[in-house]
């Protein structure tokens, strides 16, 4: 851990303690309408309640001052954390018959705590935590390290102080480099202390020499810095896994495809999918009927469009959509769809923009061929080419494909091999981090994109 982050965490935690105490003090006042002497309120029961909140927030990783999740995802996770803390407090108070709290007091204090703590975190992240960017030292000045530097130029919360690389050719090739490229892998600790480094990022994609590895271990334990590999760092700060800068060793020691074996993916996700799909088909029935009528009125041909796609474990299935293109759209074979595709009909343009054309795929979900959330399924003609040109592309087939996905709410519309690479990086992040909270977040963001055209397509 760095020398600066613990101070930030302590400051954040101190603010939490004060605001939780305020919520506990105000709750009886709001409940009973009387002013209470603070000396009679803040007892061992309040200490227990505060400790419960801090423990739950810690478990939910809300003291990780480096994480930068989306606002929707943050609010969902924080609401769940506060709910868990409230349930825990109510359970403890009732189990041990501890006065003075009832469910009403806990509910009011929990609501106050949610509002106050969320506001405090937004202030903290925008003003306090961002006041000093995290200082990074990148180990390796090759393509991977430079690519990471290019990405971090878009982030005000990180500063690349320099590179360490013993390759003289790289150092001489970029004279007066900013940030500088230093030699001396054996003097990592000295560089870390001299330049106030908070984190070391290992951007070496080849084999790491034993002496370099020993120096990294020494830097971690003796100098008190966090050491990350590039894929792990990207995953934390960008919400994607950098395919071109990922090694077989990193993947080999990372449980990226094991999500199909956890409880949510094997059991709960299927129930979640079917419940959402049945509800969605019922609620969307009027819109789907109107869409079918409009498609029929505009042009001849079928209302529904059926197409073979590659699904889970590369099994082929027939995907169903509302037809949004002319019937002769692909007489010459499979073609990438474009954002302003001339083959799209007038009705098709509207339903594609609102994503209404995807609604029939809820039938695919009910049949177990798709999930509501997951990597979007591609056509076999495209998959064959992409597997040859993009590393680890087959990993996206380790889960069921989805109607919407992490890539769809994070990346703008794209229809090229370069876009497929970028979307794969988001897909792999989703596969590795699948959870019901992430699924709910994606669904909410998908609705926002469809209704307000905010965010990615």
C-alpha positions in Angstrom: 0.0 0.0 0.0 1.2 3.5 -0.7 2.2 6.1 1.9 -0.4 8.6 0.6 -3.4 6.3 0.1 -3.8 5.2 3.7 -4.1 8.9 4.8 -6.8 9.4 2.2 -8.6 6.2 3.4 -8.3 7.4 7.0 -9.7 10.8 6.0 -12.6 9.1 4.1 -13.3 6.8 7.0 -13.3 9.7 9.5 -15.9 11.5 7.4 -18.0 8.3 7.3 -17.9 8.0 11.1 -19.0 11.6 11.6 -21.8 11.4 9.1 -23.1 8.0 10.3 -23.1 9.5 13.8 -25.1 12.4 12.5 -27.6 10.1 10.9 -28.0 8.1 14.1 -28.5 11.3 16.1 -31.1 12.8 13.7 -33.1 9.6 13.2 -34.8 9.7 16.7 -35.5 13.4 16.2 -37.2 12.8 12.9 -39.0 9.7 14.2 -40.4 11.2 17.5 -40.1 14.9 16.8 -38.1 15.7 19.9 -34.6 17.0 20.5 -32.4 14.4 22.2 -29.3 15.1 24.3 -26.3 13.8 22.4 -24.8 12.5 25.6 -27.7 10.1 26.0 -27.6 8.9 22.4 -24.0 8.1 21.6 -23.6 4.9 23.6 -22.1 1.6 22.9 -25.1 0.8 20.7 -24.1 3.6 18.4 -20.5 2.5 18.4 -21.7 -1.0 17.3 -23.9 0.5 14.5 -21.0 2.7 13.3 -18.7 -0.3 13.3 -21.2 -2.4 11.3 -21.4 0.3 8.7 -17.6 0.6 8.4 -17.2 -3.2 8.2 -19.8 -3.5 5.4 -18.4 -0.5 3.5 -14.9 -2.1 3.7 -16.2 -5.4 2.5 -17.9 -3.7 -0.4 -14.5 -2.1 -1.2 -15.7 1.5 -0.7 -12.4 2.5 0.9 -10.5 1.8 -2.3 -9.7 5.4 -3.3 -8.3 4.3 -6.7 -11.4 2.8 -8.1 -13.4 4.9 -10.6 -16.7 3.1 -11.3 -19.6 4.7 -13.2 -22.1 6.8 -11.2 -24.9 4.2 -11.8 -22.8 1.3 -10.7 -21.5 3.2 -7.6 -25.0 4.2 -6.5 -26.3 0.6 -6.9 -23.4 -0.9 -4.9 -23.6 1.8 -2.3 -27.4 1.3 -1.9 -26.9 -2.4 -1.4 -24.1 -1.8 1.1 -26.3 0.5 3.2 -29.2 -2.0 3.0 -26.9 -4.8 4.2 -25.6 -2.6 7.1 -29.2 -1.8 8.1 -30.3 -5.5 8.0 -27.2 -6.4 10.0 -27.9 -3.7 12.6 -31.6 -4.7 12.9 -30.7 -8.3 13.3 -28.1 -7.7 16.0 -30.3 -5.3 17.9 -33.3 -7.7 17.9 -31.2 -10.9 18.4 -29.5 -9.5 21.5 -32.5 -7.2 22.5 -30.3 -4.2 22.6 -32.1 -0.8 23.1 -32.8 1.8 21.9 -33.3 1.0 18.2 -36.3 -0.4 16.4 -36.7 -1.0 12.7 -38.1 2.5 12.1 -35.1 4.2 13.6 -32.6 2.0 11.7 -34.5 2.6 8.4 -34.5 6.4 8.9 -30.8 6.5 10.0 -30.0 4.2 7.0 -31.7 6.6 4.5 -29.9 9.6 6.0 -26.6 7.7 6.0 -27.1 6.8 2.3 -27.6 10.4 1.3 -24.9 11.9 3.5 -22.3 9.3 2.6 -22.9 9.4 -1.1 -22.6 13.2 -1.0 -19.4 12.9 1.0 -17.9 10.5 -1.4 -18.6 12.7 -4.4 -17.0 15.6 -2.6 -14.0 13.5 -1.6 -13.4 12.0 -5.1 -13.8 15.3 -6.9 -11.9 17.6 -4.5 -9.7 15.7 -2.0 -8.7 12.5 -3.7 -8.2 14.3 -7.1 -6.1 17.1 -5.6 -2.9 15.0 -6.0 -2.8 12.5 -8.8 -1.5 9.0 -8.1 2.1 8.9 -9.2 3.0 6.0 -11.3 6.3 4.3 -12.4 6.0 2.1 -15.4 8.4 -0.8 -15.6 9.2 -1.3 -19.3 9.3 1.4 -22.0 8.1 -0.8 -24.9 4.9 -0.7 -26.8 2.8 -1.8 -23.8 4.2 0.9 -21.5 3.9 3.6 -24.1 0.3 2.6 -24.9 -0.5 2.8 -21.2 1.0 6.2 -21.0 -1.1 7.4 -24.0 -4.3 6.2 -22.2 -3.3 7.9 -18.9 -2.9 11.2 -20.6 -6.7 11.3 -20.6 -6.9 10.8 -16.9 -6.3 13.7 -14.5 -6.1 11.3 -11.4 -2.9 9.6 -12.6 0.6 10.9 -13.4 3.2 8.9 -15.1 6.4 10.1 -13.4 8.7 7.9 -15.5 9.7 4.6 -17.0 12.4 2.1 -15.9 14.0 0.1 -18.7 17.6 -1.3 -18.9 17.4 -1.4 -22.7 19.9 1.3 -23.7 18.4 1.4 -27.2 15.0 2.5 -25.9 16.6 5.2 -23.7 18.8 6.6 -26.5 16.0 6.5 -29.1 14.0 9.1 -27.1 16.4 11.7 -25.9 14.9 14.3 -23.5 11.9 12.0 -23.1 9.1 13.3 -21.0 8.5 11.5 -18.8 12.1 10.2 -18.5 13.3 6.7 -19.1 15.6 5.6 -16.3 17.9 2.6 -16.1 18.6 0.7 -12.9 16.1 -2.1 -12.3 18.3 -2.9 -9.3 17.6 0.5 -7.8 13.8 0.5 -7.9 13.4 1.4 -4.2 15.7 4.4 -4.6 13.7 5.7 -7.5 10.5 5.1 -5.7 11.6 7.1 -2.7 13.2 9.8 -4.6 10.2 10.6 -6.8 7.4 9.8 -4.4 6.0 6.9 -6.4 2.6 5.5 -5.3 2.3 2.5 -7.7 4.6 0.5 -10.0 3.0 -0.9 -13.2 4.7 -3.8 -14.8 4.5 -3.4 -18.6 6.9 -6.2 -19.5 5.0 -8.7 -21.7 7.9 -11.1 -22.1 9.5 -13.2 -19.4 10.6 -11.3 -16.3 14.1 -12.0 -15.3 14.5 -13.4 -11.7 16.5 -10.4 -10.5 13.8 -8.0 -11.8 11.2 -10.1 -10.0 13.2 -10.0 -6.8 13.5 -6.2 -7.0 9.7 -5.9 -7.6 9.0 -8.0 -4.4 11.5 -5.8 -2.5 9.8 -2.6 -3.8 6.4 -3.9 -2.7 7.4 -4.9 0.8 10.3 -2.6 1.6 9.2 0.6 -0.1 5.4 0.2 0.5 4.1 0.6 -3.0 1.4 -1.2 -4.9 2.7 -3.3 -7.8 0.3 -4.2 -10.7 0.6 -5.8 -14.0 -0.8 -3.9 -17.0 -4.0 -6.0 -17.4 -4.9 -5.8 -13.8 -4.4 -2.0 -13.7 -6.4 -1.5 -16.9 -9.2 -3.6 -15.4 -9.3 -1.5 -12.3 -9.3 2.0 -14.0 -10.8 1.4 -17.4 -13.3 -1.4 -17.0 -11.7 -3.5 -19.7 -8.9 -6.1 -20.2 -6.3 -4.9 -22.7 -6.1 -7.9 -25.1 -3.0 -6.8 -27.0 -1.1 -6.2 -23.7 -2.2 -9.4 -21.9 0.1 -12.4 -21.5 -0.8 -16.1 -21.4 0.7 -16.2 -17.9 -1.6 -13.5 -16.6 -4.6 -15.3 -18.1 -3.4 -18.6 -16.8 -3.4 -17.3 -13.2 -6.7 -15.3 -13.6 -10.1 -16.9 -13.3 -11.5 -15.2 -16.4 -13.7 -18.0 -17.6 -14.7 -19.6 -14.3 -17.8 -17.5 -13.9 -19.9 -20.2 -15.5 -19.2 -22.3 -12.4 -20.3 -19.8 -9.7 -23.7 -19.8 -8.2 -25.0 -16.7 -9.9 -24.0 -17.9 -13.4 -25.1 -21.5 -13.0 -28.4 -21.0 -11.2 -29.5 -17.4 -10.2 -28.6 -15.8 -13.6 -31.0 -18.2 -15.4 -33.8 -17.4 -13.0 -32.9 -13.7 -13.4 -32.9 -14.0 -17.2 -36.3 -15.8 -17.4 -38.0 -13.4 -14.9 -36.8 -10.3 -16.8 -37.7 -11.8 -20.2 -41.2 -12.9 -19.2 -41.9 -9.6 -17.6 -40.3 -7.8 -20.6 -42.4 -9.7 -23.2 -45.6 -8.9 -21.3 -44.8 -5.2 -20.8 -43.4 -4.8 -24.3 -46.3 -6.6 -26.1 -48.1 -3.4 -27.2 -44.8 -1.9 -28.6 -44.0 -5.2 -30.4 -47.4 -5.4 -32.0 -47.2 -1.8 -33.2 -43.7 -2.4 -34.5 -44.9 -5.5 -36.4 -47.7 -3.5 -38.0 -45.4 -0.6 -39.0 -42.9 -2.9 -40.6 -45.6 -4.6 -42.6 -47.1 -1.3 -43.7 -43.7 0.1 -44.9 -42.4 -2.8 -47.0 -43.1 -6.4 -48.1 -41.4 -9.2 -46.4 -41.3 -10.9 -43.0 -41.7 -8.9 -39.8 -39.1 -11.0 -38.0 -35.5 -11.5 -39.2 -33.8 -14.8 -38.3 -30.1 -15.2 -38.5 -27.6 -17.8 -37.3 -25.2 -16.5 -34.6 -22.4 -18.1 -32.6 -23.4 -18.6 -29.0 -22.1 -20.2 -25.8 -19.3 -22.7 -26.4 -19.5 -21.7 -30.1 -22.8 -23.5 -30.6 -24.9 -22.1 -33.5 -28.4 -20.8 -32.7 -31.0 -18.8 -34.6 -31.3 -15.2 -33.3 -34.6 -13.4 -33.8 -35.0 -9.7 -34.4 -37.5 -7.3 -35.9 -36.5 -6.7 -39.5 -35.0 -3.3 -39.9 -33.4 -3.6 -43.3 -34.5 -4.2 -46.9 -35.1 -7.9 -47.7 -32.3 -7.7 -50.3 -29.8 -6.3 -47.8 -27.3 -9.2 -48.0 -27.8 -10.8 -51.3 -24.0 -10.7 -51.8 -23.1 -12.2 -48.4 -22.5 -11.0 -44.9 -21.6 -7.3 -44.5 -20.7 -5.3 -41.4 -23.6 -3.1 -40.4 -22.8 0.6 -40.4 -24.2 3.4 -38.1 -25.9 5.2 -41.0 -26.4 2.0 -43.1 -28.4 2.8 -46.4 -30.0 -0.6 -46.3 -32.0 0.3 -43.2 -35.6 1.2 -43.7 -37.3 4.3 -42.2 -39.1 2.2 -39.5 -35.9 0.3 -39.1 -33.9 3.4 -38.3 -36.3 4.3 -35.5 -36.5 0.8 -33.9 -32.7 0.4 -34.2 -32.1 3.8 -32.4 -34.5 2.8 -29.6 -33.3 -0.8 -29.7 -36.8 -2.1 -30.2 -35.5 -4.4 -32.9 -33.8 -6.4 -30.2 -37.0 -7.2 -28.2 -37.8 -10.5 -29.9 -34.5 -11.9 -28.6 -36.2 -12.2 -25.2 -37.6 -15.4 -26.8 -34.0 -16.6 -27.3 -33.4 -15.9 -23.6 -36.4 -17.9 -22.6 -35.2 -20.8 -24.7 -31.8 -20.7 -22.9 -29.8 -19.8 -26.1 -29.0 -16.3 -24.8 -28.8 -14.3 -21.6 -30.3 -10.9 -21.0 -26.8 -9.5 -20.4 -23.6 -10.8 -22.1 -21.3 -10.4 -25.1 -23.3 -9.7 -28.2 -23.4 -12.8 -30.5 -21.7 -12.4 -33.9 -22.1 -14.3 -37.2 -20.0 -17.3 -37.9 -18.5 -15.6 -41.0 -17.2 -12.8 -38.9 -16.2 -15.0 -36.0 -13.9 -17.1 -38.2 -12.0 -14.1 -39.3 -11.9 -12.4 -35.9 -10.5 -15.6 -34.2 -7.6 -15.5 -36.6 -6.8 -11.8 -36.1 -7.7 -11.0 -32.5 -6.0 -12.8 -29.5 -8.2 -14.6 -27.1 -11.3 -13.9 -29.2 -12.8 -17.3 -28.4 -13.0 -16.5 -24.7 -16.1 -14.4 -25.3 -17.9 -17.7 -26.1 -17.3 -19.0 -22.6 -20.6 -17.5 -21.5 -24.0 -17.1 -23.1 -24.4 -14.1 -25.4 -26.7 -11.3 -24.4 -29.2 -8.8 -25.7 -27.1 -6.1 -24.3 -23.7 -6.0 -22.7 -20.9 -4.1 -21.0 -19.3 -3.3 -24.4 -22.6 -1.9 -25.7 -23.0 0.6 -22.9 -19.3 1.6 -22.8 -18.2 1.8 -26.5 -19.8 3.8 -29.3 -21.3 2.1 -32.3 -18.6 0.4 -34.4 -18.6 -2.1 -37.2 -15.0 -3.0 -38.0 -12.3 -5.4 -36.8 -10.7 -2.6 -34.7 -14.1 -2.0 -33.1 -14.4 -5.8 -32.5 -11.1 -5.7 -30.7 -12.1 -2.9 -28.4 -15.5 -4.5 -27.6 -13.8 -7.8 -26.8 -11.8 -6.0 -24.1 -15.0 -4.9 -22.5 -16.6 -8.4 -23.0 -13.7 -10.0 -21.2 -14.0 -7.6 -18.3 -17.7 -8.5 -18.1 -17.0 -12.3 -18.2 -14.4 -12.0 -15.4 -16.5 -9.8 -13.2 -20.1 -11.0 -13.9 -22.5 -10.4 -11.0 -26.1 -9.5 -10.5 -25.2 -5.9 -9.6 -23.2 -5.5 -12.8 -26.1 -7.0 -14.8 -28.6 -4.6 -13.2 -26.2 -1.7 -13.9 -25.9 -2.6 -17.6 -29.7 -2.9 -18.0 -30.2 0.5 -16.4 -27.6 2.1 -18.6 -29.1 0.3 -21.7 -32.5 1.9 -20.9 -30.9 5.3 -20.5 -29.1 4.9 -23.8 -32.2 3.8 -25.6 -34.5 6.5 -24.2 -32.1 9.5 -24.0 -29.3 8.4 -26.4 -26.8 9.1 -23.6 -23.6 7.1 -23.5 -22.5 4.4 -25.9 -24.7 2.4 -28.3 
